[in-house]
Amino acid sequence: MIIAYDTEFLEDGKTIGLISIGMVAEDGREYYAVNSDAPWDQIRKHDWLLRNVVPSLPVTSRKSLDSYVANHPNSYPRPSVGCVGPDLNDTRVKPHWVIANEVRDFILTEPDPQLWAWYAAYDHVALCQLWGTMMQLPKGVPMWTNDLKQEAERLGNPELPPLPGATEHNALDDAREVMQRLRWLRERGDA
């Protein structure tokens, strides 16, 4: 069973804090969650995340965020504490431990899952850290993720089709695009 996935995260050179995760299984199942336990105070200070990732998330005070994004980078006061955080009334916003359990169950629905991601290194670390260290991975969850970018490079780097209508840096849309691109390579007989 192939599972394509993507994560959005805050990375500071020492740790990778999960913001959201999207997963698409080849049988059509999908999973998406936003981490209510993410370091939201640090995310609010990160211009790139505020402009590229947070707008696709279910957050509070969309007006404050939209005002910030409409202005030149770093020139408008950042949204204040409590203004841009996860919308806890949205069912996709969940505590870290719930996401860990649901992702485990999603992956282990079928035996021998294969994980695929685009530029997969950080995604795999973010995935593994749902449960702690690599040694704490649930039995059956793969210890590696296949990298679709690496596979495309191996195949001569063909121009891969984008997913029409997708929101860039939305973990679920990005996971859908990984699955679509993997299928496209396989239909061509490349992968």
N, C-alpha and C positions, 0 to 999 in steps of 0.2 A: 504494500500500500504506500503510494507516494503522498507525501504531505509537503506542500509548499507553505512557507511562512515568512513573516517579516516582523521585526520589532522596531519600535521607536524608543530611544533611550537618551539619558543624560550621561555623558562620559566626561570624566575629569582627569584622565590619565592614571587614575588609581582604581576606580570602580566604574561599573556600568549600571546605572539605575534604570530599571524598566519603566517606561511610560505606558506603552501599549503593545499589544501583540495581536496579529491576525494570522489565521491558519486556514488553508483550503486543502481538503483531501480529494484525491482523484475520484472518489465516489460521490462527490458533490457536497459533502458536509462542509460547513464553515464555522469558524469560531473567531470572535473578536472581544477583546476586553481592554479596559483602561485601568491602570493601577491606581487605586485611591491612595495607596501608601507611597507613591512616587515622591521624590524630593521637590514638591511644588514650589517651595520658597526659592530653591536654586533654579528651577525651570523658569520662574518669572524673571530672573536676572539674566537669562540666556537669550540674547537677541535672536539668534538663528532659530532656536526652538520656538520662540514666540511667533515668529513670522512664518515658519514652514511646517511645524508639527501641530502646535496647539490649535490653530484654526480648524483643523479637521476633527478635533476631539469634542466630546460633550462636556462643555465647561460652563461655569457660572459667568455672569457679566460679559456676555458676548459683545455688548456695546463698548465697553472699556478696551477689550482686545482689538476690535475693529478700528477704533480710534488710533490705537498704537500702531497697528499694521499699516494704516493709511499714510503714515508719515515716514520720512526718511529714516533709515536705520540709525538707532541710538540718538535721535534728535528729539524725541518726544518722551515725556516722563513715562516710565514703565507703569503698567497697571498695578494698582496698589495691592497689598497683601489681602487675600480674601476675595479679590475681584476676579482673578483668573485662577481657578482651581477646578478640580473635577466636580461635575454635577452629580452629587450623591443620590439624586432622585432618578438618574438614568440607570437602567438595569445592566448596561455594559460596563459601568464603573463598579469595580470590585476590589476587595482587599487582596493583597499579594498571595496569601495562603489559599484563598478561593481560586484564584487564577492558576496557581500551581496544581491544585487538585483537578481542575477542569481540563487544563492542558494535558496533564498525565492521562486522564481518561480519554481525551480526544485522540492522542497519539496511539494509545494501546488498544483502541477499538478492534484493530486487525493485527495479526501477527506480522512480524518482520517489517516494521515501518521504515521507510526511507525519507529522510528529511532533505529538503532543497530550499535554498535561499539565494538571493542576489548579493554578492560580496558578503559571504556568509560568516566570516570569522566573528565579528562582534555579535551578530544575531545568535550564534551558537552559545557564546558566553552568557548573553542575557537570558537565553532559554535555560541553560544549565543552572544559573544562579537562582532560578525559581525555587530550586530545592536545596541550594547551598553549594557545596563543592561538587566536582565531578564524581567523587566517590559516593555522593549521596543521590545520584541519579536513580530514579525508580527503575527497577529491573524491567528491561525491554525497551526503554527509551534509548535511542542511538547515542553513542558517544561522539558522533561527528555529524556534520551537516554537509551534504554535497553542495558545492558552489556552482551555481548556474553561470556566473561570469567566467569562472575558470573553464567550465565545459564549453562555453561559446568561444573562448580564446583557443582552446584545443582544436575546435572545429573550424578554425580560420576566421573567427570573429565576424560571422555574418551579421548584417543589420537586423536586429530582432524587432518584431512588431510591438508597438506600445498597446496598452489596453485602452481602448476608446472610452472616454468619459471618466477615467480614473482620477482620483485626487492624489497627487504626488505626496508622499510622506504620510499617507494614511496606511497603517499597517495591514488592514484587510485588503484594500485595493492593491497594495504592493504585493501581497501574497497571491492575489488573483492573477496579477501580471506575471509573477514567477511561474505559476502553473500554466498559463497560456503560452508563455515562451518555451517552456519545457515541452509542452505538447507540439508546438510548432516545429521545434528541432527534431522531435521524434517522427512527425509526419513527413518531414523531408528525408528521413532515414539517417539523420546525422547522429542522433543520440541513442 
